[in-house]
Amino acid sequence: MTDNTIIYDMEKSFEKIYGITERRDEVVRRGSEWYLYWGQGKDAQGDYVCRKVYDHKPVEDELKKDINDLINATVDAKILSGYEWSGHKVWLSSENQFNYKAVYDLACKDSSVLPVKFKLSDGTEGKAVYYTFEALEELTSFYRGAIKFINESVNEGWTEKDGIDAKKLLEGSE
């Protein structure tokens, strides 16, 4: 499974359809199949929309659940690998988030724990990226930036979810 073909697990079966440069949230019937198109994105392969194929006419609750699952997976992926700090990609796994918070909280109380070295990511070509934080101000910039990035990502997801109108998606899909 490649990142540019299937977005999330095979059970969800959303796939990226490349070459579509504008958002088109809709359900379209073709023969005995219904196609849900949702969102619009861009990656190294180009512009795309997400598509899920149904062998039946989906109901509103089914569409909402599937779109919410897609949005949740998109937000999770963005948080995991989308944060950059001082030109470095930062891997924000749950474990790393916990470790960054623990060290930040401790350093705020006792700066003698500094310097501290973190592995930020696996980098390119398998060469890990490490960074040593010497001063509390630098660690504060890093940690607060990560928290801001996470909050912005989650809020974007909520806004996207608030925009789901499953009834409108089904209009004209007969």
N, C-alpha and C positions, 0 to 999 in steps of 0.2 A: 504494500500500500504506500503510495507516494503522497507527499503533502499537497501536490498540485492537482490531484485527481479526486480523492475522497477526503472530505474535511474532517469528519468525525467517524466514529466507529461504523462498521458495516450495518449494524442493526438500525442506526438512524438513517443511513443511506442518503445523506445530503451530499451532493457533489458540486464541485466548482465547474461552471460552464463559462469558458473563456470567450472573449471577443465581444462581450456585452458591456458597453461603457456607461450605460445609464441604469439607474435603479428601476426595477419593474416588479413591484410587489403585486402578484396576481396568481390565480389558479386558472389554468387553461386545460380544456379537455381535448384530447386527440384520440379518437377511436374509443377504446375501452380503458384508457388511462387518463389520469388527471395529473398535471404537473404544477407543483407549487414553486414559484420563483420568489425569492426573498433576499433583500439586501443588495449591496453592491460593494465590491472590494477590489483591491489591487495588490498583487504580489510580484515576485520576480518573473512570473510567467505572463503577467499582464492583467487587464481588467477582467472581472468575472462577476457573476451572480451565483447564488446558491440555489440548487434545484433538488426537489424531492419528488419521486414518482410514486403515485398511488394506483392500485389496481381497482379502486372503488372511489366513489365521490366522497372526499373527506368531509366530516362534519366540523362545525365551528370549534368545538372543544378540542378535537384532534389537531386542527391547524394551530390553535393557540399553544397547545402542549409542545408540538413539534418545533414551532418557531421559538418558544421560550427555551427549549433544550438547545437549539442552535445558538441562540444569543448567549446562553450561559457558557457553552463550550467556547464561543468566540471570545468572550470576556476572560475566561480562565486562561486561554492560550495567550491573549494579549498581556495579561498580568505576568504570566510565567516568563515570557521571553521578549516583551516589548519595551522594558524600561532601559534607558541609557543614562549613565551618569559620567560626566567628564569624558565623553567620547567612548565609554566602555559599555558594552551590552552587559546587563545584569540579570542573572537567572533568579527569579523571585519565587522559588518553590515554597511551599508552606514551611518546610524545615528551615530554609534560609531566612524567610521572614521572621520566624521565631528567634533564630540565632542573632540576626541583626538587631532585633528589639532588645533581646537580653543583654547584649554587649552595649548597646546604646544606653539603656537604663542604668547599667552598672557604671559606665564611663561618666554619666551625668552626676553620679554620687561620689565616684572615686576615679579621677582621671589617671591614677597610677596604673590602671589596666591597659593604658595605651603605651606604646603602639600595639595595634592589633592588625593581623593580616587576614583578609577574606579572599576566597576564590570567588570571583564575580561571575565567571562563565567558563565554558569549555573552549571558547574562542573559535578561531578559524583553523582549519586543518589539524584539529585535535590538540592544539597548543593552548593550555589553560591560561586564563587571565587572572592574575592575582593583584591585589592592591593592599598596601599597608597604610593604615590610617594613623598618622602621627599625633594629630591634635583633635580635640573635641569639636572644634568648629568644622573641621572637614568631615568628621563622622556625622555631625548634626546635619550638614548639607546633604550628605548621602542618604541618611535615614529619612529625613523629612521629605526629600524628593521622592523616595520610594513610596512613602505613605500617600503623598499627593497624587502620584501616578496611579496607585491602586484605587484611591477614592474616585478620581476622574474616570477611570475605566469602568468601575461599578456604576457610577452615575450615568455614563453613556449607555450602559446596558439597560438600566431602568427606563431611561428615556425611550430607547428602542422598543422595549416591551410595552410601554404606555401607548405606543403608536400602532399596536396590532389591532386591526379591525377585520376580524375573520369573516364577518358577514359581508363586508365590502369585497374581500378577496374572492368570495364565492359568486359574486354577481357576474353573470355572463358566462359561467362555466358549465352551463347545461349541456 
